[in-house]
Amino acid sequence: MKSQTAEMVATMKAFGEVKEKDVVTLDFADGATKIGLNGTAKGSIPGEAFNRALTKIWLGDHPIQADLKRAMLGG
């Protein structure tokens, strides 16, 4: 997962400055995590295991930010 993480970091650094109203999307489709910015595809990282690990950061039993988990789940 080290190379996939590095690829994600490089993709997001290429965004440059992300402003408050910008929308960053992370979608899992066709076996890959699709990264977008304001409706434009910016990258694709293959692997279900990578997507599971990424999702667990925010939605797992011990999320990195509990209030964000609640907000993402509509609570």
C-alpha positions as CSV (number, residue, x, y, z in Angstrom):
1,M,0.0,0.0,0.0
2,K,3.0,2.3,0.2
3,S,3.1,2.9,-3.5
4,Q,-0.7,3.4,-3.6
5,T,-0.5,5.9,-0.8
6,A,2.4,7.8,-2.5
7,E,0.3,7.9,-5.7
8,M,-2.6,9.4,-3.8
9,V,-0.5,12.0,-2.1
10,A,1.1,13.0,-5.5
11,T,-2.3,13.2,-7.1
12,M,-3.6,15.5,-4.3
13,K,-0.5,17.6,-4.2
14,A,-1.0,18.2,-7.9
15,F,-4.3,19.9,-7.1
16,G,-2.4,22.9,-5.8
17,E,-4.4,25.1,-3.5
18,V,-7.8,23.7,-2.6
19,K,-10.2,26.4,-1.6
20,E,-13.1,26.1,0.9
21,K,-15.8,25.7,-1.8
22,D,-13.9,23.1,-3.8
23,V,-15.1,19.5,-3.8
24,V,-12.7,16.6,-3.5
25,T,-14.3,13.2,-4.3
26,L,-13.0,9.7,-3.5
27,D,-15.2,7.0,-5.2
28,F,-14.6,3.3,-5.5
29,A,-15.6,2.0,-8.9
30,D,-14.3,-0.7,-11.3
31,G,-11.8,-1.9,-8.7
32,A,-10.1,1.5,-8.1
33,T,-10.3,4.6,-6.0
34,K,-11.2,7.4,-8.3
35,I,-10.0,10.9,-7.2
36,G,-11.7,14.0,-8.4
37,L,-11.7,17.7,-7.9
38,N,-14.7,19.8,-8.7
39,G,-16.2,17.1,-11.0
40,T,-12.9,16.5,-12.9
41,A,-11.2,13.2,-12.7
42,K,-7.7,13.6,-11.4
43,G,-6.5,10.1,-10.7
44,S,-7.3,6.4,-10.2
45,I,-5.6,4.1,-7.7
46,P,-6.2,0.4,-8.2
47,G,-7.0,-2.0,-5.4
48,E,-9.9,-2.9,-3.2
49,A,-7.6,-3.3,-0.2
50,F,-6.4,0.3,-0.6
51,N,-9.9,1.6,-0.7
52,R,-10.9,-0.4,2.4
53,A,-8.0,1.0,4.3
54,L,-8.7,4.5,3.1
55,T,-12.4,4.3,4.0
56,K,-11.6,2.8,7.5
57,I,-9.6,6.0,8.3
58,W,-12.9,8.0,8.4
59,L,-15.6,5.4,8.9
60,G,-14.0,2.6,10.9
61,D,-14.4,1.8,14.5
62,H,-11.7,4.3,15.5
63,P,-12.0,7.1,13.0
64,I,-9.3,9.7,12.8
65,Q,-12.0,12.4,13.3
66,A,-15.2,11.2,15.1
67,D,-17.2,14.4,14.3
68,L,-16.4,14.0,10.6
69,K,-17.6,10.4,10.6
70,R,-20.9,11.5,12.1
71,A,-21.2,14.3,9.5
72,M,-20.4,11.9,6.7
73,L,-23.0,9.4,7.9
74,G,-25.7,12.2,8.3
75,G,-25.6,12.2,12.1
